[in-house]
Structure formats: structure tokens, C-alpha cells
Amino acid sequence: MGIWQSLTGFLRKENTVSSAAAEKIIEEPRPPIDPYPLSPYVAWAGRRNRDPILSVFKKIFPASGNILELASGSGQHINYFAPHFPKVTFQPSDYDTDVFDTIKSTRADKGNANVADPIRIDLTDPSSWPAPADKLYDAIFVINIFQVAPVSINDGIAHLASKVLKPNGFVAIYGPFKVDGGYTTASNEAFDKEILAAKVPEWGLKDVRDLEKAAEPYGIVLKERLDLPANNFILIFGRR
Ligand SMILES: C[S@@+](CC[C@H](N)C(=O)[O-])C[C@H]1O[C@@H](n2cnc3c(N)ncnc32)[C@H](O)[C@@H]1O
């Protein structure tokens, strides 16, 4: 039984907050939506979601080992989480090498000796992926990519996970999602309509079921769906 399976009944209660509590988290005015990883909007989203995500990760991450972040962007999350897991080595990554200086300068500001130099991983290009012979990971996490990326990105995440995850490792995917073809809340529907209005083909909320379908061929399946504030989820995938 994976660690999340024994914890998630507890997690769901712990991390499901009332809408009043969620409102408190989003008091800070929202900048205009802009998925560029170094934008004020992405930084704002990170300040809003980092503590709820951390509270889950504190329960499911191992005390020691290796953890890989995909699509790290500015590195705001990995550098925020790392001090809470001093015996874990965190590996940031992104396909956009322009963000690497920001990841490294935040690491230096915070004195995070357990954050490795970022590596380039393009989830659509297996030739860019780290070799399993180099290192296996206890966990992989990815935050807020699916609103602005095709569902096929989960092919990449699952395919990579099937190669570099330890046998009992897991993938934690954070973001807003549709469930069974529908919105879970009016606010997620409003958010989706806002990003769809930009008319960028890959933008828009993805359905959890479609992520499952993309992961299935690689033997990676959904284990749990955890509710987080502001109508987001953490999806836990692991080996079948
Ligand atoms: C909205 S930003 C989120 C960044 C970060 N996770 C955060 O929450 O602050 C989306 C990130 O996905 C990365 N990304 C997009 N397509 C990717 C791909 N094919 N492979 C790896 N990273 C990708 C972008 O470079 C960007 O850093």
C-alpha cells in the first residue's frame, strides 16, 4: 500500500477548507492572468498555494531521498519547500532554460543547500529526460501546468515517471481540474472561461479522466484526488 493510501482519508479532511477560509487566502489582488513563469500572476498564484501544498507534502514526502519537480518555472515552490525537508535532495527542472538563473538566485537567497542545479526536461521530448541509471526518485511533483498545456503533457509525465520513479514512488500534480466532464465549482468554471477567452489552443482546464487516460499506457494510475483550497486538487499517481 502506498503511503498516500494510508493518509488520504486524513488529508482530505485536513486540506479541504471552507470557502470562507479559501477567500482569506486570495485576499491579495490578482494580477492579470499570464502563464509566463516569471510573471506577477504566477508569483501571486504561488504565494497563494504554497502553504496548502506544503501541508500535504509534509504528510506524503519521505523524510530523506530524492524528489524531482517538473516545470519548476521560477523555482518558487521547490525553494519554499526545501527547508522543510533537510534530508531530501530536490531536483528542479523546466524546458525553458531562461528560468534557471531565477531558480538559482532564489536558492542562494534562501541558502538551500539541498536544491540541485536545475536540469532541462522537456516533457514532450524523451531525449531530454534524465537516465534512470543516474538516479531514481521517491516522488515527482508538478504545479500549475495543465491550465496552459495540452493533456498530452501527462503522457510525458507518466512516461518519465515510469522510468525514473522508485517502485513505491508517486507523482503529485497540483492544479484546478474538471471532474467527469464538469466543473467542480462556479469559480473554476469562471476561471476556465477566462483562460479559454484567450483562444490559445492548449489553454483551459483539463479533465482528471483525460489525465488518467494519458497515463494509463505507462502503467501509471490515479491513486487519490485530494481537495485543496481555492478549488484546486492534488492528483496522486503511482504505479498500477
Ligand atoms: C504556469 S508556469 C508554472 C511554473 C511553476 N510550476 C509555478 O507554479 O510557479 C508553467 C511552466 O511549465 C513549463 N512548461 C511548459 N511546457 C513544458 C514542457 N513541455 N516541458 C517542461 N516544462 C514545460 C513552463 O516553462 C513554465 O515554467
The ligand as an SDF file (V2000), in Angstrom:
LIG
                    3D

 27 29  0  0  0  0  0  0  0  0999 V2000
    2.3310   28.4510  -15.3780 C   0  0  0  0  0  0  0  0  0  0  0  0
    4.0500   28.0520  -15.2870 S   0  0  0  0  0  0  0  0  0  0  0  0
    4.1280   27.3000  -13.6600 C   0  0  0  0  0  0  0  0  0  0  0  0
    5.5260   27.2960  -13.1140 C   0  0  0  0  0  0  0  0  0  0  0  0
    5.6630   26.7400  -11.6830 C   0  0  0  0  0  0  0  0  0  0  0  0
    5.2940   25.3430  -11.6080 N   0  0  0  0  0  0  0  0  0  0  0  0
    4.8560   27.5460  -10.7120 C   0  0  0  0  0  0  0  0  0  0  0  0
    3.7580   27.1220  -10.3150 O   0  0  0  0  0  0  0  0  0  0  0  0
    5.3150   28.6380  -10.3520 O   0  0  0  0  0  0  0  0  0  0  0  0
    4.1310   26.6120  -16.3700 C   0  0  0  0  0  0  0  0  0  0  0  0
    5.5450   26.0560  -16.5080 C   0  0  0  0  0  0  0  0  0  0  0  0
    5.5060   24.9250  -17.3540 O   0  0  0  0  0  0  0  0  0  0  0  0
    6.6920   24.8870  -18.1210 C   0  0  0  0  0  0  0  0  0  0  0  0
    6.4660   24.0250  -19.2730 N   0  0  0  0  0  0  0  0  0  0  0  0
    5.5780   24.2190  -20.2700 C   0  0  0  0  0  0  0  0  0  0  0  0
    5.6680   23.2280  -21.1840 N   0  0  0  0  0  0  0  0  0  0  0  0
    6.6470   22.3710  -20.7450 C   0  0  0  0  0  0  0  0  0  0  0  0
    7.2050   21.1800  -21.2580 C   0  0  0  0  0  0  0  0  0  0  0  0
    6.8020   20.6540  -22.4200 N   0  0  0  0  0  0  0  0  0  0  0  0
    8.1650   20.5630  -20.5380 N   0  0  0  0  0  0  0  0  0  0  0  0
    8.5900   21.0810  -19.3590 C   0  0  0  0  0  0  0  0  0  0  0  0
    8.1130   22.2450  -18.8320 N   0  0  0  0  0  0  0  0  0  0  0  0
    7.1400   22.8770  -19.5220 C   0  0  0  0  0  0  0  0  0  0  0  0
    6.9020   26.3540  -18.4630 C   0  0  0  0  0  0  0  0  0  0  0  0
    8.2240   26.6270  -18.8900 O   0  0  0  0  0  0  0  0  0  0  0  0
    6.5610   27.0170  -17.1350 C   0  0  0  0  0  0  0  0  0  0  0  0
    7.6870   27.1330  -16.3010 O   0  0  0  0  0  0  0  0  0  0  0  0
  1  2  1  0
  2  3  1  0
  2 10  1  0
  3  4  1  0
  4  5  1  0
  5  6  1  0
  5  7  1  0
  7  8  2  0
  7  9  1  0
 10 11  1  0
 11 12  1  0
 11 26  1  0
 12 13  1  0
 13 14  1  0
 13 24  1  0
 14 15  1  0
 14 23  1  0
 15 16  2  0
 16 17  1  0
 17 18  1  0
 17 23  2  0
 18 19  1  0
 18 20  2  0
 20 21  1  0
 21 22  2  0
 22 23  1  0
 24 25  1  0
 24 26  1  0
 26 27  1  0
M  CHG  2   2   1   9  -1
M  END
$$$$
